[in-house]
Amino acid sequence: RINRAFRRFVPQEFLGFMKIDDITQVKLGDHVEETMTVMFADIRSFTNLSEELTPEENFLFINSYLSRMGPIIRKYDGFIDKYIGDAIMALFPKGPDSALQAAVEMQNELREYNRQRASIGYKAISVGIGIHTGELMLGTVGESERMESTVISDSVNLCARIEKLTKTFGIRIAISEKSFQMLDDPSSFYIRFIAKVTVKGKNEPVAIFDCFDGDP
């Protein structure tokens, strides 16, 4: 029962990569290196939106939104590493095709969700999604009385910055050049080159591509 309960807090996939069967076996500092595709999905202008809601309405809204996005991520073999407020950080072990397919379906689902929101007088929301592929370290951090599973990597930081560029360029899904190059068949998506951008923490500019399959 404890293992089943903890799966809702610690991704089962995380334990799998760590080759751990029982949550009680997890030790501080356990880690493994993998190459995966990272996704960040963030609600735009969430602070302004949340200021118009009561604390209870905020929780209801966030959980309503996340309950629609989580199953799509799992459908395409991804798993949610963590929630950062209204943002989702997910990992796709099978590569960028899975992540991009999930991102497109998430945008389609968001359109349906906004139709439902409009029918009861709520404002539409928009979500920016960033995708990048690279090496990362999965492991446990913290101290003896409080630890958590996490991912540490320059790839994660870069993905977060790529997601923020969706607002800068007015696009919905931004992918890095590395993820674009690793797609099995880029022609199966609607993709266009946007720009080369020097992001914080990087000396070399990063090429950004827009996948607009999920656009109206």
N, C-alpha and C positions, 0 to 999 in steps of 0.2 A: 504493500500500500504506500509506503514511504517513497519507493522508486517511482510509482505511477504519479504521485502527487508532485514530486520534484521535477518531473518531465514538463510540467506546466511553467516552471520557473527556470530550469536549465535545459537548453535544447538537447533532445536525445541524440541528435547528430553530433553535437559537441562531445558527448560521452563516447560516441562511436569512434570519432577520430582520435580520442585520447586512449582508445582501447580499454575503456572502463565499463564494466557491467553493472556495478553497484555504486550508487551515489556516495555511499560511506567510504569508498576507496579513494575519493578525490583528495589530493594533498596540495597544499599551497606550493606554487612554483611548478606544478605539472605543466608541460607545454609540448607542442608539436608544430612543425613547420609544414605548411601546405600552400599550393597555388590555387586560388579561387577567384571567382568574380564577386565583387562587392557591390551592393546596391544601397544607396541612400534615397529615401523618399520623404519629402518634407512638405507640410501644408504651408502655403504662402500666407504671409500676414496673419499668422495664427494669434499673435499677441493682441492685435487689434480686435480680432474676432472674439477671443476669450474674454476681453474686457466687457463685452456686451452680455456675457452669460454669468449666471450664478455658478458657484463651485460645483453644485450638483449637475447643472446643465453641461458644464465643461466635461465632467466625467462621462455623462451619458453620450455626449457628442463624440468624444475621442473613442470610446468603446464601440459606438455604432460604426464609425469610420474604420477602425482597425479590424472589426469583425468581418468587413468586406474585403480587406486587403490581404489579411493573413492566409486565408484559404487559397488565394491565387498564387502566392509565393510558394506554398507547399505543393500546389498542383504542378509547378514547373521545377520540382526537386530542389527548391531553395529552403532555407530555414532562417527564422528570425533570430538574430544574435541578441538584439536588445531594442527596447523602445527608449528614445531620448526625447521625453516630452511627447510632442505630436509626431516626431520623426521615427521612421523605421530604418534600422540597419539590418540588412539581410545578406546572407552568403549563399552562393550558388556553386557547389563543388563541380558540377558538370560543365561549367564554362559560360561565356557571355550569351550564347544563343538562348539558353534557358532564362537568363536574367532579362534579356530583351523581350522575349515572348511574354514573360510575366509583367514587365513594365507596360507593354502595349495593352494587355488585358486589364491592368489596374486603371489605366486612363479610360478605357471603355467603361469599366465598372463605375468609375467616378462620375462619368456623364449621366449614367442611370441614377446614381445616388443623388446628384444635383437636381434631377427632375423630381425625385421624391421630396427633396428639401424644398424646392420651389412650390410644390403643391400644398405645403403646410406653412408657407410664408417665411421660410429660412433662406438666407443668402447662399449663393453658390460658392463653392470652395475650389481652389486650384492647387495642384500638387506638382512639384518639380521632382524629377527622378534623375539621379546620377549613377553611372555604371562604369566601373574600372576593374581590370583584372591584374593580379599580381601576387607576389609571395606575401604570406602573412603568418604570424605566430598566434595559434590558439592556446590559451592557457588560463591559469588561475592567478589572480592577484588579490592583495589585501593583507590581512594579518590573521593570527590564529583564531580570533573570535569572530571575524567577519571577512569572508572572501567571496569572490564572484568570478564567473567565467567571463573572459573577455578576449578581444582580438587586438593585437598590437602590430602595427605595420604602417610604413609610409604609404602603402597602397590605400589604406583606410582613410588616412588624412587627405590624400589626393582625391579620392572619390567624393568625400564630403565637400571639397572645394569645387569639384566639377558640378555637383548638384546645385550649388549656389549660383553657378553660371547660367542655369536655366532661367533665372529671373533676369539676369543681365541681358540675355539675348532674346528673351520673350519666347522661349521654347519649353516643351514639356519633358522631353527625355534627352539627356545629353550623355554621350558615351565617349570614352577616351579612344585615342588612336590604337592603343594596344588591344582593347576589347574589339574594336572594329576589325583589326587585322586577324583576330582569332575566330571570327564568325565563320561557320561552315560555309554559308552561302549569303554574303552580304546583299545580293540582289533579291533575296526573299523578303527584305524589308525596304521601306521607303527611307533612305538615309541620304543626307546631304552634309557636306563639309561646311562648318561654320567659320572657324577662325583658329589661329594659333594664339594661345594666351599664356602669359607668364603668371603663374599662380604663386601665392605666398609659399615660401619654403623651397621653391624650385628655381634653378638658374636657367634651365633650358625651357623654352616655350612648349606648351602641351597642345596638341591638335585636338579640337573638339568637334564631334559630329552630332547632328540632330537626327533622331529617329522620329518621324512624324506619322507613323502608322496609326497612332492613337489619337490623332487630331481629328476634329470634325471634318 
